[in-house]
Amino acid sequence: MKFNKVLSFGLALSLMFGISGCKNNIDVTDKNNIDITNEETTANKWESAKVVGTVGDEKIYDAEFMFYFNMNKSQMEKDAGLEGKSDEEKSKFWESQDGNEDNKQKLIDKTFDDLANLKVLLRLAKQENVKLLENDVMQIERNIYSFIKEKANENQEEAEKLMKEMYGVSIEEYRWIFEDYYTAYYRYANFETEKIEVSDKEIEERFERDKDKYKKVNIRNVLLYTIDVDTQQPLEEDVIDQKRQLAEDIFKRVKDGESIEELAKQYSENPQLKITGGDETLGKGDAVAELEDWVFNAKEGAVGLIETSYGIHVAKVIKKIDAALGEEEKSNIKKELQKEKFNEMIEKMKEKNPLVKNEEVLKSLDLF
């Protein structure tokens, strides 16, 4: 589940995958069967750390702040199209403003907010004596080992240096940060969100409010890739030009009455579309923006030639499908409402446990 307001999904993914590159298989079992692990107390873990802020009686430590700060910084640079750009270009971005908001301050505020959310969740988790499972601890250790192996060729000293350069923390501090993250989100938030009650009436009202969101379109789609599907890198421009010419030819043949189903079976480079003859039923959010905009605005029977970030589509609208409150829609709306109610609860907890920053310690950190 994506806790968009509690912790940005981008940051969640960075925490989960960005360091090791390996996928985590989270075992979500009954919370009542959670094993108690012999962990150090939080006080002992961070006894030599500086306190950057507090959320109620929960402390935000300097290493935690640096880690979340660096993750958010990387994400903001990526969102601004600065990935792979020079340090000079990045520096200009951090000296500029986004509207009336200073980019540096925006990053600091985002980091504090992420950590305030985390600390509230940890407080609630502690109240219910939630602990990590042995599988969680093993996954964290696998993640750390993957970093040491992939980034430093199994050289522990080099790995420590790289971890500090990249994320501002030691490997041991990363372990503690990840333990808290797992405890808060996978061992507490996931369970609590699923327990929140949502009535049929609430689901029906939300469906009526967002009815357009649940409309669907059945199409036939011939897809020619303009990227290498393995590396996600763009193909050579002359290859893309050849595919554009082929797509234009397919488009013309469909307009002239040829079966798009047969053409999809012959030419589509997506294996599933090749099998189904391009048959797809799309809802809002199921396709990239360029394709979604076209299929939802075109009339039944319309044929389009649409280029997206990964390929060229020749698509034909077969049927517009009115919104209907089926079991899938009910399930999705229920999860959406549960998430909203959970986020509201966390925001109320934050009001009762306000963030207090230690400006002196914050100024001492090497942030930019």
N, C-alpha and C positions, 0 to 999 in steps of 0.2 A: 504494500500500500504506500502511496506517495503522500507524505506529510508535508504538503507544499508550504503551509504557513509556519509549521513547527520547525522544519529544517528543509532548506531548499533541496529539491531532488537532485540538482547538479552536484551539490556538496555531498549528498548521501552516496551518489554513485562514485564520486571521487574517493570517499572514504572506503567504499567497498571494493572498488576495482582499480583505482588510479595508481596505487602503489605497486601492487604485485602483478596486476594483469590477470589474475586467476579468478574464476567465478567461485562464489561462495554458495554452498548448499546449506541454507539455514534450516535447521530442524525445529519447526514450530510445534512443540509438544505441549501437553497439558501443564499449565503453570503450577498446578499443585504438586507435580512430580519433579520439580526443579531440584537438582543436586546442589548442595552447599559446598563450595570449593574453598580451600584454605588460602584465601587471598590476604595480602597485606591490607591493613586499614588505610583509608584515604589519607589520614593524617601522616602515617609513616611514609607512604609513597612520596608525598609532596613536602616533606618536612623542611627541605632546604629551598623550596621554591618561593618566589615572590607572589603576592596576591594582587592581581590586576583589578579585581572587582568581587563583589559578593551579590548573591541572589538569595535573600533570606539568610539562612545560616549555611548555605552552600558557597564555597569559595571558587573563584575562577583563577587558576594558576597561570603564570607567565608562559610556560611551555604549551599549555592547552591553547592559550590565546594565539601564540605564534603559529601553531599548527593550523587552526581554523582560519586564521588570517591569511596564511600562505595558500591554502586551498581556495578560499574565496578570491584572493588576488588573481590566481591562475584562471579561475572561471570568468572573472570580469574582463581580463585581458582577452580571453578566448571569445567572449561575447562581443567584444569591441573589434574583433578581427585582427588582433595583434599577435596571435600565436605564430611563432617563428620569425617575428619582426625584430628589428634591432632594439638594443637597450635605449637608444636615443628616442625612438618612436614611442616606446613604452613610457619613458619618463615624461614625454609631452602629454600623454594621456593622463598620467597621475597628477600633473600640474594643472590640468584643465577642469572644467565643470560639466556636469550633465544637467542641463537646464540651469536651475539656480542652486544646485547641490554640488559641493566640492567632491570630486571623485575619491580623494583620500578619506574624507570624513564619511562618505557613503560606505566605503569598505570597512572602516573601523566600526561603524554603527551596525552593519550587517553581521560582523563577527561577534560583537557583543550580544546581538539578538539571538543568533544561533546558539551561543553558549548559555544564554538565559533560558532558552527553551530546554536545552539539554539538562541544565541543573534542576529545573522544576521537575522534569521527568525522573531524574535520579532521586530527588527527594521523595516523590511518590512511590518509586520502586523500593526504596529503602523501607518505607512505612509498611509495605507488604512483604518485606523480607525476600525480594526477588534477587536471585543470584544467577550467575552464568552456569550453563551446563558444561560438562566435560567436552562435548563436541564443539562448543563455542571457543573454548580455550585452545583446543587443538587447531581450529580454523585460524585463529589469530596467529598461532605459532607457524602454521603453514604459510600464511601471508608474509610474515617476517622473513622466513627462510627463503621464500621466492624473491623477495627484495634483495637479500644478501647474494643469492645465486645469480639473478638476472642482471642486477645493477653493478655488482662488485666482484663477480666471478668467485663467490664464496669467501672473499677476503673480509673478515669481520671489521678490521680497522678501517678499511676503505669504505665499507658499508656505513659505518658510524659517521664518517666524514660526509658522505653523500646525503645521508638522512638529514644531517644538520644543515647542509647547504640548501637542500631542496625544500625542507619542511620546517626547519628551525627547531627540531627536537632530536633527542637521542632515540636510539632504538627502544630502550627501556621505557622512555616517556611515551613513545608511540604505542607501545603495548598497553600502557595504562589508559591512554586516550581511547584506544579501540575497545578495551574492556568496558569502559563507561558507555561508549556508543552502543555496543551490543546490548548491554543491560537496559539502557533507556528505551531503545527503539524496538529491538527484537524480542526482548524478554518482558517488557512492560507495555509499551504503546500498542504493539500489534494486538495483544490480548485484550487490553482495555477497550480499544476502539471497536473490536468485534462484539463486545458485550453490550454496547450501547443500544438501547431499544429504539426502534423506529416504527411508527404505526403505518398501517395501510393508507390511512388518510393523508399522512405526510408525504408518502410516496406518490399518491395520486395528484396531490396539489403541486408537487415539484415537477411531475410529468407535464401537467397542464401549463405550468409556467414556462417550461423549457421545451415545449412540444416540437419546435423546429429542429432542435438538436437531435431528435430521434427519427427524423425522416431518413430514408435510405434511397439509394439509386442502384439499380442493376445495370451493369454495363458489360460490353465485350471489349477487351483491352489487348492490343498487341504492343509488347514492350521490347525496345532495343536499347541495350545498356550503353551509356557513354562513359562509364567508369569500369575499372577492373573490380569485379565483385569480391575478389579475395583481399586486395590491398586497399580498396575504396579510393584509389587514385584515378584521376581523369585519363582517358585513353589519348593516344596521339591525335592531333587535330585532323590529320588527313583521314584517319579511321572514323572519327566522328562525322566528318563531312560525307563519307560514303554511307554511313548509317542514316544521315539526314536525307540523302537522296533516296535510299531504300524506303524510309518512312513516308516520304512524299509520294512515292510510287504506290505504296500500300494504301495510303489515304485516298488517292485518286481512284484506285480499283474498288475500294469500298463505296466511295461516292457513286461510282458507275454501276453499282449493284452486286459486286462479288460478295460472297459470304465472308464476313469478318471472322466468323468462327473457324472456317477452314484456313484463312490466312494466319490467324493466331497459332493454329496447330503447326503451320508450316514455318512461320518466321519468328514467333515470340522467343526471346532469349531467357525468359523466366520459365523454369521447368514446370511450375504449377499451372501457369497460364497456357503453356503449350499443351498440357494434358486436357485442360478444361475447355479449350477453345476460347480462352480469354475471359471466361465467365467470372465475374466478381460482383458482389453486392457490398456497397460501401456505405458506411454511416459517417457522420461528422467526426473528424479526427482520425479516420482510418487511412487516409492518404495524405501525401505531401500537399502543401497549400495550392500549388499550381494546378494539380490534377483535381483536387477537391473543388476549387473554385469553378472549374469548367463543368464538371459533371453535375453539380448542384444548380448551376445557372442555365445549362443547356436544356433544350426541349427533348422529349422522347423522339427517337429516330435521328437526332443530330449526330454528326460525325466530326470529331475534332483531332487536330494534330497538336499535341501539347509537349513541350520540352520542360523537364524538371531537372533537379540537381544531379540525378543519377541516370536519366535516360530519356528517350523519346517515345511518347505514347501515341498510338492511333487508337482512339476510343470511340465507341458508339453507345449512346444511351438507349437501353432496351426498355426500361420501365422505371417510372418514379413510384416509390412506395411510401404511402402515408405513414405517419408516426403511429405506432401501436405499443401499448403497455404490456409486453410479453414478459416471460420469466427472466430473460436476460436483462431487459430494461429495468425491471423491478430490483434485481440484484445490484445492478450498477448504481441505481438511484439510492438504494439503501446504504451502500458503501460510501457514496458521496455525502449523504446526510450524517452518517456516523462520523466521518472524518471532520465535517464541519462542527458537529457538537463536541467532538474531542478537542479540536482547536480552540473552541470557545472556552472550554474548561481550563485549558492551559493558559489562555490569556487572562482569565480571572485569577488563576494561581499566581501569575506574574504580577498582577496588580497587588496581591496580598504580600508578595515577596519581591519588592522592587529591586531592580538592578542598581547597585551603587558602585561607581567606578573609582578606582584609585588613580587619579590623574598623574600623580608623581611617578608611580611605577610605569604607567603607560608611556610617559615621556621618555623613560629610560630604555625602552625597547627599541631595537634597530628595525623599524618598520619599512622605511623607504630608502 
